[in-house]
Amino acid sequence: QVQLVESGGGLVQAGGSLRLTCAASGRTFSGAAMGWFRQAPGKEREFVATITRSGGLTHYADSVKGRFTISRDNAKTISYLQMNSLKPEDTAVYLCAATSGFPATVPSEYRYWGQGTKVTVSS
């Protein structure tokens, strides 16, 4: 089993950067693909990025490609989401998730979820 806790959210101006952290507990972190999703008020949960168990492969939503970078440190059981060139439309609660299956872009493929960290981008 994996427990996930996100941190690093906050208020930032458009064009700024934030780095989100997802700290995982449990011995199966290195065996889990990780994903980041976001959910804005009144909207469905949206895929942001995913990374394989080894960290060797990543995949991004078109809306964040070139601006966001997902990474992981299996020794520290942490996943990161570096967010640059932030836009007001990036405002949302960001959640990390873990799956023992393959990296996926749909929330239903992930078994474990954190509580989320709020990101607000002002214009």
C-alpha positions, 0 to 999 in steps of 0.5 A: 500500500502507498500513502501520498502527501502533496506539498508545494502549492501556493499563490504565484503570478503568471509566468512564475514557477512552483515545484510540487512534491509528492511524498510517498510512504510504503515499500512499493513506491519504486514499483508504482508508476506515478501520475499528477492530475489537477482539478479546478472548481466545477471541472473534472479531474484532468491528467497532467503528467505521468512517469514510469517506475524507473523514471525513464519515460514520461508523458504530458498533457498537451496543455503543459508540455514544455512547461511542466516536468515530472520526475521521481527519486525512488531512494527518497520515495518522492515524485516532483512536478516542476511547473514553469511559465505558469498561466492563470488557467493552471489554477487548480488543486493538484493531486498525485497518484500511484498505480501498480499498473502501467502509466496512464492518463485516466484517473480510474487507472490509479489506486492511490491518491493524495489529498492535493495541494492548491495552486493559484496563478494570478494574472 
